[in-house]
Amino acid sequence: MTSVAGPPPTGGSPTSAAAYADSFAVESPAMAAARHRAVTAATELGTALPVEPAVGAALAVLAAGGDARSVVSLGSGGGVAGLWLLEGMRRDGVLTSLDGDPAEQRAARRAFTEAGVPSGRTRMIFGTPGEVLPRLSPGAYDLVTCASPPLEYSGHLAGLLGLIRRGGSLVCLGLLADGRIADRAARDEQTVAWREIARTLREDETLTCAVLPVGTGLLVATKRT
């Protein structure tokens, strides 16, 4: 993979540590281009920001570590997360990308096309979690990632977990954004949704869970074998 990366920053502050993690995660030119378009769209249109490079690399590692062949990605994010997932997945793996925003889905499709991803390796489905999840095969997926706002899928956790095989993982992105989940005074709907998701996954005895403080945070829940 042709890489795009700058020199790692120096210093010991949390900000420089995060910058180092992002610079350590080497993006391909296609990833960098998709990120640029997604950041521009987020600035101009208020769409979701793409995952940070360090988060993308973590997703690739999780996919590779699980020898993932079948992956579901909830929320397109301009296709950036999808490209990272495909990087870590088996070469015969298929990424199923779900999104209810047609502009986001078009951006992801463009990212995959420009990266030269074979059409058979991606499956793009338009719709909300409530509409799409019942159409997917239970227990058939190695990894499910959720990059959408938590309110969009907090009521569908059972369905998301039902998609994962034993030994597979559910990954929720963004729970540490702005530090609101740790702020007891924060009572907005999204933060409350995050707390409910985290509590539900942590209390499920069939899962092993961890919060990874990478980028805006990953909540990882692996189904016990």
C-alpha positions as CSV (number, residue, x, y, z in Angstrom):
1,M,0.0,0.0,0.0
2,T,1.4,3.4,-0.9
3,S,1.6,5.5,2.2
4,V,0.9,9.1,3.2
5,A,2.3,10.2,6.5
6,G,4.1,13.1,8.1
7,P,6.9,13.0,10.7
8,P,5.8,12.0,14.2
9,P,5.5,15.0,16.5
10,T,7.6,15.4,19.6
11,G,6.6,16.3,23.2
12,G,4.7,14.6,26.0
13,S,1.3,16.3,26.1
14,P,-1.9,14.3,25.5
15,T,-2.4,16.4,22.3
16,S,1.0,15.4,20.9
17,A,0.4,11.8,21.9
18,A,-2.8,11.8,19.9
19,A,-1.1,13.4,17.0
20,Y,1.7,10.8,17.1
21,A,-0.9,8.0,17.1
22,D,-2.5,9.6,14.0
23,S,0.8,10.1,12.2
24,F,1.8,6.5,13.1
25,A,-1.3,5.2,11.3
26,V,-0.3,5.4,7.6
27,E,-3.1,6.3,5.2
28,S,-3.1,5.4,1.6
29,P,-3.6,8.2,-0.9
30,A,-7.2,7.0,-1.4
31,M,-7.8,7.2,2.3
32,A,-6.3,10.7,2.5
33,A,-8.5,11.9,-0.4
34,A,-11.6,10.4,1.1
35,R,-10.8,12.0,4.5
36,H,-10.3,15.4,2.8
37,R,-13.7,15.2,1.1
38,A,-15.4,14.0,4.3
39,V,-13.9,16.8,6.4
40,T,-14.9,19.4,3.8
41,A,-18.5,18.0,3.8
42,A,-18.6,18.1,7.5
43,T,-17.5,21.7,7.6
44,E,-19.8,22.9,4.8
45,L,-22.8,20.6,5.2
46,G,-22.7,19.5,8.8
47,T,-22.2,15.8,8.0
48,A,-20.3,13.5,10.3
49,L,-16.5,13.8,10.6
50,P,-14.6,10.7,9.4
51,V,-12.7,8.5,11.8
52,E,-9.3,9.7,12.9
53,P,-6.3,7.8,11.3
54,A,-5.5,6.2,14.7
55,V,-9.1,4.9,15.0
56,G,-9.0,3.6,11.4
57,A,-5.8,1.7,12.1
58,A,-7.4,0.2,15.2
59,L,-10.3,-1.0,13.2
60,A,-7.9,-2.5,10.7
61,V,-6.1,-4.3,13.5
62,L,-9.4,-5.6,15.0
63,A,-10.4,-6.9,11.6
64,A,-7.1,-8.5,10.9
65,G,-6.9,-10.0,14.4
66,G,-10.3,-11.6,14.0
67,D,-9.4,-12.8,10.5
68,A,-12.6,-11.0,9.5
69,R,-14.3,-12.1,6.3
70,S,-17.8,-10.7,6.9
71,V,-18.1,-7.2,8.4
72,V,-21.0,-4.7,8.9
73,S,-20.3,-1.0,9.1
74,L,-23.1,1.2,10.4
75,G,-22.6,4.7,9.1
76,S,-20.5,5.5,6.1
77,G,-18.4,8.5,7.2
78,G,-17.3,9.2,3.7
79,G,-15.9,5.7,3.3
80,V,-12.8,6.3,5.4
81,A,-13.6,3.7,8.1
82,G,-14.7,1.3,5.4
83,L,-11.3,1.5,3.6
84,W,-9.5,0.8,6.9
85,L,-11.7,-2.2,7.6
86,L,-11.1,-3.5,4.1
87,E,-7.4,-3.1,4.7
88,G,-7.5,-5.4,7.7
89,M,-10.0,-7.9,6.4
90,R,-9.3,-11.1,4.5
91,R,-8.8,-10.4,0.8
92,D,-11.9,-12.4,0.0
93,G,-13.9,-10.6,2.7
94,V,-17.1,-8.6,2.1
95,L,-17.9,-5.3,3.8
96,T,-21.6,-4.5,4.2
97,S,-22.1,-0.8,4.6
98,L,-25.4,0.6,6.0
99,D,-26.4,4.2,5.9
100,G,-29.6,6.2,5.8
101,D,-28.0,9.3,4.3
102,P,-27.7,9.1,0.5
103,A,-25.0,11.7,0.3
104,E,-22.8,9.8,2.8
105,Q,-23.4,6.5,0.9
106,R,-22.4,8.2,-2.4
107,A,-19.2,9.5,-0.8
108,A,-18.4,6.0,0.5
109,R,-19.1,4.4,-2.9
110,R,-16.7,7.0,-4.5
111,A,-14.0,6.3,-1.9
112,F,-14.2,2.5,-2.6
113,T,-14.1,3.1,-6.4
114,E,-11.2,5.4,-6.3
115,A,-9.3,3.0,-4.0
116,G,-9.8,0.3,-6.6
117,V,-11.8,-1.9,-4.3
118,P,-13.5,-4.7,-6.4
119,S,-17.2,-4.3,-6.5
120,G,-17.7,-7.8,-5.0
121,R,-16.0,-6.8,-1.8
122,T,-18.6,-4.2,-0.8
123,R,-22.4,-4.3,-0.3
124,M,-24.0,-0.9,0.1
125,I,-27.5,-0.9,1.7
126,F,-29.6,2.2,2.2
127,G,-31.8,2.4,5.3
128,T,-32.0,2.8,9.0
129,P,-30.9,0.1,11.5
130,G,-34.5,-0.7,12.2
131,E,-35.2,-1.3,8.5
132,V,-32.0,-3.1,7.6
133,L,-30.9,-5.2,10.5
134,P,-33.8,-7.7,10.3
135,R,-32.7,-8.4,6.7
136,L,-29.2,-9.6,7.7
137,S,-28.2,-13.1,8.8
138,P,-27.9,-13.7,12.5
139,G,-24.5,-14.9,13.7
140,A,-23.0,-14.5,10.3
141,Y,-20.6,-11.6,10.9
142,D,-17.1,-11.4,12.4
143,L,-17.2,-7.7,13.2
144,V,-19.8,-5.0,13.4
145,T,-18.8,-1.3,13.7
146,C,-21.1,1.6,14.6
147,A,-19.9,5.1,13.5
148,S,-23.4,6.6,13.6
149,P,-24.6,8.8,16.4
150,P,-25.6,6.5,19.3
151,L,-29.3,7.6,19.3
152,E,-29.6,6.0,15.8
153,Y,-28.8,2.5,17.1
154,S,-29.0,2.4,20.9
155,G,-32.5,0.8,20.6
156,H,-31.1,-1.9,18.3
157,L,-28.2,-3.3,20.4
158,A,-29.8,-6.7,20.6
159,G,-30.1,-6.9,16.8
160,L,-26.5,-5.7,16.4
161,L,-25.2,-8.3,18.8
162,G,-27.3,-10.9,17.2
163,L,-25.4,-10.5,13.9
164,I,-22.0,-11.4,15.5
165,R,-20.7,-14.9,15.7
166,R,-19.1,-16.2,18.8
167,G,-15.6,-14.7,19.1
168,G,-16.8,-11.8,17.0
169,S,-16.9,-8.1,18.1
170,L,-19.1,-5.1,18.2
171,V,-17.2,-1.8,18.0
172,C,-19.0,1.5,18.8
173,L,-17.0,4.6,17.8
174,G,-17.1,8.1,19.5
175,L,-18.1,7.5,23.1
176,L,-15.3,9.7,24.5
177,A,-15.9,12.7,22.2
178,D,-15.8,16.0,24.2
179,G,-15.4,14.0,27.4
180,R,-19.2,14.2,28.1
181,I,-19.7,10.6,29.1
182,A,-17.5,11.2,32.1
183,D,-19.2,14.5,33.0
184,R,-22.0,13.7,35.5
185,A,-23.7,17.0,34.7
186,A,-24.0,16.1,31.0
187,R,-27.6,15.0,30.4
188,D,-28.1,15.5,26.6
189,E,-29.7,12.8,24.6
190,Q,-26.6,11.6,22.9
191,T,-24.6,11.3,26.1
192,V,-27.4,9.5,27.9
193,A,-27.6,7.1,24.9
194,W,-23.8,6.4,25.2
195,R,-24.2,5.7,28.9
196,E,-27.0,3.2,28.2
197,I,-25.0,1.5,25.5
198,A,-21.9,1.2,27.7
199,R,-23.9,-0.1,30.7
200,T,-25.8,-2.6,28.6
201,L,-22.6,-4.1,27.0
202,R,-20.6,-4.1,30.2
203,E,-23.4,-5.9,32.1
204,D,-23.9,-8.6,29.5
205,E,-22.2,-11.7,30.8
206,T,-21.8,-13.1,27.3
207,L,-19.4,-10.3,26.4
208,T,-15.9,-9.2,27.2
209,C,-15.7,-5.4,27.0
210,A,-13.1,-2.6,26.9
211,V,-12.9,1.1,26.2
212,L,-10.0,2.0,24.0
213,P,-9.0,5.7,24.4
214,V,-8.0,6.1,20.7
215,G,-9.2,9.2,18.9
216,T,-12.8,9.9,20.2
217,G,-12.8,6.4,21.7
218,L,-13.8,2.9,20.9
219,L,-16.1,0.7,22.9
220,V,-15.3,-2.9,22.0
221,A,-17.5,-5.8,23.0
222,T,-16.4,-9.4,22.0
223,K,-18.8,-12.3,22.2
224,R,-17.4,-15.1,24.4
225,T,-16.7,-18.4,22.7
